[in-house]
Amino acid sequence: MLMKIFIFLLFTSLLSAQLGFSQTLRDFKKKTEENTKERTSMLDLLRADIKNYLEQDVVFVVNHFKVYGSYAWMEGTVQRKDGKEIVFTEDAYDCCHVEALFKKVNGSWILKENGAFSTDVWYVCIVSTYPEASRQIFSERILSSQENCTD
């Protein structure tokens, strides 16, 4: 009986630790040993989306990247991997910013939305559009653009 109680307590404490970790605010701005796999896979999703659109290999300078629970928000600058200037086929781009919202689904991150090179403020009302995403992941700049939204 004592062994069953011990196993139960061990199991519940391990489960609680896992749940607690997944519900803490994590900063992915800098690549670390702890976040490298997750961070890289998320940025690879964004990188592939931009390459699919521009047909150019890119890298990111990350200015903001926060994760809480199953959502993450990233803001940064896009650069070509080879160091050359990004080439656009049209003039309707604002080089070279990017913002992206990620969601973890069935243990894997997916790219929900991104606004690479957008000329509008596409993220207006994103907090109310995704109410299950914690406000903690967004930068002050993004939160200040949410004033006329219902949430």
Phi, psi and omega per residue, in radians:
M1 nan -0.748 3.132
L2 -1.088 -0.655 3.115
M3 -1.136 -0.690 3.122
K4 -1.118 -0.707 3.113
I5 -1.129 -0.759 3.131
F6 -1.060 -0.804 -3.141
I7 -1.115 -0.729 3.104
F8 -1.073 -0.814 -3.138
L9 -1.134 -0.691 3.110
L10 -1.110 -0.811 3.139
F11 -1.067 -0.838 -3.107
T12 -1.167 -0.613 3.116
S13 -1.224 -0.667 3.076
L14 -1.144 -0.721 3.106
L15 -1.128 -0.746 3.125
S16 -1.112 -0.697 3.118
A17 -1.114 -0.734 3.125
Q18 -1.136 -0.796 3.123
L19 -1.128 -0.698 3.124
G20 -1.100 -0.696 -3.140
F21 -1.164 -0.717 -3.091
S22 -1.259 -0.265 -3.132
Q23 -1.909 0.491 3.046
T24 -1.951 2.636 3.101
L25 -1.289 2.175 3.141
R26 -2.086 2.448 -3.132
D27 -1.814 2.036 -3.123
F28 -1.826 0.265 -3.116
K29 -0.982 -0.795 3.106
K30 -1.836 2.456 3.088
K31 -1.299 2.247 3.100
T32 -2.218 2.999 3.092
E33 -1.056 -0.613 -3.099
E34 -1.311 -0.564 -3.023
N35 -1.904 -0.042 -2.968
T36 -0.985 -0.743 -3.100
K37 -1.174 -0.868 -3.128
E38 -1.129 -0.834 -3.104
R39 -1.063 -0.817 -3.127
T40 -1.103 -0.744 -3.130
S41 -1.123 -0.646 3.123
M42 -1.189 -0.809 3.137
L43 -1.181 -0.522 3.064
D44 -1.123 -0.646 3.069
L45 -1.061 -0.811 -3.140
L46 -1.164 -0.749 3.129
R47 -1.038 -0.769 3.137
A48 -1.135 -0.677 3.125
D49 -1.110 -0.767 3.140
I50 -1.206 -0.721 3.114
K51 -1.099 -0.688 3.112
N52 -1.053 -0.595 -3.096
Y53 -1.474 -0.778 -3.045
L54 -1.714 -0.297 -3.042
E55 1.019 0.707 3.094
Q56 -2.417 2.436 3.085
D57 -1.356 2.295 -3.075
V58 -2.230 2.799 2.989
V59 -2.255 2.932 -3.081
F60 -2.147 2.517 2.851
V61 -1.784 1.957 -3.040
V62 -1.527 2.152 3.114
N63 -1.744 -0.481 -3.094
H64 -2.733 2.292 3.118
F65 -2.763 1.773 -3.111
K66 -2.092 2.510 -3.131
V67 -2.210 2.330 3.033
Y68 -2.545 2.110 -3.135
G69 1.086 -2.180 -3.070
S70 -1.800 0.310 3.100
Y71 -2.253 2.612 3.081
A72 -2.480 2.549 3.109
W73 -2.217 2.304 -3.127
M74 -2.225 2.462 3.001
E75 -2.326 2.434 3.141
G76 -2.971 -2.896 3.128
T77 -2.093 2.466 3.141
V78 -1.769 2.357 3.053
Q79 -2.319 2.656 3.036
R80 -1.233 2.510 -3.119
K81 -1.101 -0.599 -3.123
D82 -1.456 0.023 3.090
G83 1.508 -0.143 3.129
K84 -1.355 2.944 3.130
E85 -1.256 2.476 3.086
I86 -1.167 2.340 -3.124
V87 -1.850 2.217 3.099
F88 -1.917 2.533 3.127
T89 -1.438 -0.273 3.138
E90 -2.334 2.969 3.136
D91 -1.588 -0.064 -3.001
A92 -1.479 0.802 -3.139
Y93 -2.307 2.618 3.053
D94 -1.981 1.695 -3.078
C95 -1.392 2.383 0.221
C96 -2.460 0.652 -3.085
H97 -1.389 2.762 3.038
V98 -2.595 2.477 2.993
E99 -2.289 2.536 -3.108
A100 -2.623 2.505 3.050
L101 -1.981 2.233 3.118
F102 -2.008 2.658 3.063
K103 -2.378 2.404 3.084
K104 -1.569 2.131 -3.115
V105 -2.233 2.153 -3.131
N106 0.890 0.700 3.071
G107 1.477 -0.017 -3.141
S108 -2.178 2.508 3.113
W109 -1.407 2.445 3.012
I110 -2.184 2.703 3.083
L111 -1.553 1.958 -3.125
K112 -1.427 -0.845 -3.099
E113 -2.652 2.615 2.979
N114 -2.654 2.724 -3.101
G115 -2.281 0.900 3.117
A116 -1.082 2.203 3.041
F117 1.125 0.345 -3.097
S118 -1.188 2.565 3.090
T119 -1.703 -0.110 3.087
D120 -2.002 3.035 3.123
V121 -1.644 1.329 -3.010
W122 -1.129 -0.381 -3.062
Y123 -1.538 0.077 3.067
V124 -1.015 2.271 3.130
C125 1.236 0.296 3.117
I126 -1.153 -0.527 3.128
V127 -1.146 -0.727 3.116
S128 -1.372 -0.432 3.079
T129 -1.217 -0.582 3.120
Y130 -2.140 1.255 -3.061
P131 -1.130 -0.371 3.126
E132 -1.359 -0.207 3.064
A133 -1.427 2.240 -3.132
S134 -1.140 2.415 3.071
R135 -1.063 -0.367 -3.098
Q136 -1.100 -0.418 -3.083
I137 -1.381 -0.335 -3.051
F138 -1.547 2.585 3.093
S139 -1.319 2.892 3.107
E140 -1.064 -0.617 3.120
R141 -1.057 -0.739 -3.138
I142 -1.244 -0.784 -3.130
L143 -1.081 -0.614 -3.130
S144 -1.237 -0.298 3.110
S145 -1.548 0.117 -3.076
Q146 -1.759 0.203 -2.990
E147 -1.088 -0.650 -3.082
N148 -1.742 0.473 -3.123
C149 -1.904 2.692 3.060
T150 -1.720 2.107 3.061
D151 -2.574 nan nan
